[in-house]
Amino acid sequence: MKLTKCWLISAILLVVLISKTSFADEIAKNNGDLVRGIVVGMEEGKLVVQTQAGVSQVDMETVKGFSIAEKSEDRVSEELLNQLMNMQEQILQRIDYLSQSLANLERQLLNVQTNQQVNADRLTQRTREVNPLGRLIVTGYQVNRAGGSTVVTGQLVNQSETPMNNVQVDVYVYGSTGRLKSEGGQKKVTVFSQPSTLAPGQAAVFTGTFRDSYQVDNVTFDVRGLPPVGYSVRPPTGRAATGDF
């Protein structure tokens, strides 16, 4: 930001200085042309002239006449310097104001994004609360290996205010070693809960049996059911791990 400020101020001061410069010397050429500027010297029979377009040389053989003003150099007055200093201060203040406005805008955008995330989280939670199919919650489970099989037993509860029929549980087991690893790391069985019809607040149990003895690292569940006739609720499926949808 400091580099940008210096560049901008330098550019403005340069424009102001050029606009305030007075080119008082005049050179009349034989062809009628008139050159205005500041004669800064003579080299090898040529006048060296500073003009608004830059430094140029005029061959004395082409010069009909020329006049030099009393002051061959324009000096920047104290008043002009004060004006330039005031202008610089105003520019700096303006840049600081714009920088603060940009910072405030960035903070406002960050607050908007944060509020949007908070509202999205609230909406997700509200959806879970009002959707009865999303409130079939697994409250606990155990994994046992016996007789060459892997058995997952668990409990679930209908935390909604809607009765649920034909409640089923998809039981997933995961493992990074042993037989599970060689079979893709995941196995699944689908079982009905006991009982399979749950009133609001009623609990049930389920048992998922796998034919092989697996080294299980993790277990997750998909719980679903059908509302009684007359309830217009779609039966979406949500992956749950011990009740965490």
C-alpha angles and dihedrals in degrees: 000000000000091000091051091050093052093047093050094047092047091051093050093047090050091053091048093049093050091048091051096048115109117212101200105161118093131201119194114204128206092249092057098259117139121212118199123194143084118308104220099176149307128269126183095339095316131109114232108217130187108213134170088263093053138266117334137170125229119201109233090222088067095047119102093182143321140203129214119209120231089254110046090185127048112223121207107247124230089245091056091048090052090050090051092049091050090048090051091051092049091049091050091049091049092050091049090050092050090048091052091047090052091049091050090050091051090051091049091051090050090051091050091051091048092049091049090053091048091050091047090053091048091050091051091051092047090051090053091049097050098037108085093197090058091054099065093111130193104221100183146342145189132210120212133176115206137145093007093304137102114226125192115192122184148162130232136180136204102235094175128091091241126089112240127209131197093017110193133183127208106208116203123190123192132196138171096198139042124015095340091059092053090049096053099279096273139080131178139197128179120216138168120244120244106264098023094199114067129189118211108292094010121135130215140180132228137191125205115192124195118195095224132059106249133188097233121204099173143002130206134178141213111203122190140160144166124254117229121269109287097039112108098208124132115227104233118174121234126190111236134184111198091329098317106126 
